[in-house]
Amino acid sequence: MSGSAELSDLPDRYRFRLFVAGTAPRSLRAVEAVRRVCETHLAGRYELEIVDIYQQPDLAERDGILAAPILLKLAPHPERRIAGDLLDAERILRGLNIQPADETQR
């Protein structure tokens, strides 16, 4: 074990898991939208794991995922999830209880 902390163990770091359904257009748009939100509002402070429910059905089952796309915020607690249309940045921020970048700098 190294002396450095894992990214997800640091207090202001975010860890997400995005479940998608293969390379369907809706899944690709969700990946792009979530990455854009993370880079805009959490640059350098997040991990994003992308899971294809067809390639890793065991992980989807373990997390109780029945449909995709769905985004899980694993850290910091409390865990949250947002499903369905992930193209609306404000909806993602509200649903995951994340302050927009412009508000955190005030």
Helices and strands as residue ranges (DSSP letters): G 7-9, E 14-20, H 25-42, E 46-52, H 57-62, E 70-75, E 80-83, H 89-95, H 101-104
